[in-house]
Amino acid sequence: MKINYVDTSKLDVCKQLEDSYTIILNDYQTFQFNFIRNNSFDKNFKLFRYAHEIGVEMARKSYVGEKWKNSKFKFYKKSHSWYAMQASNYKNDIWEGVLLSSREENGELINTPVGDEYFSNTIDALRETDVTSILIGRLPSGRAVPPHRGDKRICRIHLGLIVPDGDVTFTCRGEDRKWETGKCLAFNDFYEHSARNNTEYDRVNLIVDTLR
């Protein structure tokens, strides 16, 4: 039997994330995706765009459904460490994420400008864990993210910060799961996954990566 999701009870970082939920939510409430213009050099954007373009194209090699079959995608930078995804069959962004911190080769977490200004408590809470990156992600109301794949070395963990009631669903290799507020959901990033939010409200998660 295939196992599509990772058992979060076996991941120490998930306990730390769930125990720190209130701290993380308080940090987010000072931010709430209020736009900040910062055009300084951003070394992470090229990697973000490349990884997501490849991830979507890998999924296209299998059947992704009529909805996405002829879609055109755009990955762009809104501000420093603030990235978004567009699809031709939607009017506005279908997903956006803000990188808060990433771990350098020397093992040190290096914060982005948004991480420094708004999420210092969140990053401090995770500094002694094995996370390699920390990001805040928003799936807007009425949007969906197409099937895609990532890096087979990565275990990706979502902590539900704001999860509306209703049809807001994550799918990994055909198995649907619901995000839960204050709870973690983890999966192998290489497995094909997608998401949808058929509610009137945005879904917001903290997203962290660890090495498998």
N, C-alpha and C positions, 0 to 999 in steps of 0.2 A: 504494500500500500504506500503510495507516495505521500510524503509529508510536506505540505506547502508552507506551513508557518513554523516559526521557532517558538519553543516553549519559553515564555518570558520568565517563568519562575526559576529558570536555570541561569538567568543572566543577572549578575549583580548590578549592572548599570540600570536595569529596569526598576529594581527596588529603589535605587537612589533617585531616579526620575519620578517615580510615583510618590515617594516621600517628600520630594521637593516641589510637588505640583503647585502649591499655593505661592511659593517663592517665584516660580516661573510665570504663573498667571499674573502676579502683581507686576513683574517686569513687563510682560506683554501689554498690560493695560496702560502703561506709560507710553507705549509705542503705537499699537493699533494700526500699523501700516500707513501712518500719516507721512506723506511723501517728503523726502529729504533729498535735495539735489546735491550731489557730490560727484564731480567729474574727474577726480584724481585717478591716477593709474590703478588699475584693478587687474592683478595678475591671474585671478581665479576665473574671470569670465570666459576666456578662451577654452579652458578645460570644461567648464559647465556646458557651453554651447556644443562643443565637440561630442561630449559624452551623451548628451540628450539627442542630438541628431543621429548618432550611431545607434542609440537604444531604440529609437522609434523605427529606424530602417531595419534593424534586426527583427523586430516584431512583424514588420510588413512582409517578411519572407514567408510567414505563415498567415493563415486567414485571420484578419482583424475585424471583420464585419463590414457590412455595407456602409455604415455610418462614417467609417474612417478610410474607406478604400481609396477615395480620390481626394482626400484632404491634403492641403498644403500647410506646412507648419513653419513657424518662425520663432526663433529663440533670441531674445534681445535683452539688453541691459537697461534698466530704468534709472539706476543710480549705482554708486559704488556698492558692490556685493549684493545688489538687489536685481533679481533676474525674473523674467516672465516668459510665458509660452503662449503663442496664439495659434489658432487653427482656422482655416478658411471657412469652415461651416459654423463658426461662432462669431458674433460681432465684436466681442471684447476678449481680454485675456482669459485663458482657461485655467491657468495656474500661475502663481508667483511665489517666489521664495527669497528670503534674505539670509545670506550666510552670516553667522555671528562670530564663529571662531573655527580655526582649523589647526591641526597639530603638525608642526614642522618636523623635519628629520631628526632634530635634536630632542624631540619629545615634548617640546613646549607648545602650549596652546597660544596661538597668536590671534588676537581679536581684530575684527573689522571695525570701522567707525561706528556702525549701528550697534555692534556688540559692546563696544566700550561705553557708548552713551546711554544705552537703554537696558542691556542685559548682563551687566557685570555680576549681579547676584546669581543669575542662572549659570553663567560660565564658572563662577567660583564653586558652585555646588557640584559641578561635573569635572572639575580640574583634576582630581585624583582618580578618576575612572579611566577606562581604556577607550573612550570615544576619540575618533579621529576628526570628526567635524560636527558642528552644531548649526542648525538652520531652523528658521521659522517659516512654515509653509501655509499658504492659503489656497483653498479650493473654493472659488466663489459660488454663490447661489446659481443654480441652473446650469452648471458647467460639468464637463467630464474630461478626464485625461485618458488618452488612447493607450492601448496595450503597448508596453515598452519593456526593455530589459536594461540592467546595469552591469556592474562589476561583480564577477563571481567570487571575489575575495571579500565582499562586503556583506555584513549583516546590517540591515537597515531597520531602525526602530522608530516608530511613531508614538508620541505621547499626545493623547487627545487633550487639547486645551479648551477649545470651544467646539462642541459637537452638537449640531441641531438634532431635534427629533425628526424622524421620518426617513426617507430613502437617501441616506448618505453612506455609501458603501465602498469598500475596498475589495478588489478581486485579485487573487494570486493563483495562477495556473487553474483558473476556472472555479476556484472556491471563494465564495463571498464571505466577508466578515464585516461586522459593524465596529467602527471606532467607538470607544467609550471615554467619556470625560474623566481625566485623571488616571487613565489606564494605558498600558503599553501594548502595541501590536508590533511583532517583529517577523522579518522574512529575509530570505536570501535574495539580495538585490538582482541576481542574475535571472531569477525566475520571472517569467512574463507577468506583469501586473498592470492594473488600471484602476481608475477610481471614478465615481460619479457623485454628484450632489444635486439631487432633485428636490431640494427644499428651498424655502424663501430666505435662508440665512447662510452666511459664509461658514465654512468649516476651517478651523485653524489648529494646526499641530506643531509641536516641536519635533524636529526630525534629527536624529543623531545616527552616525555610522560607527561601527566597530569592525575590526578585522576578524574574519571567521577563523 
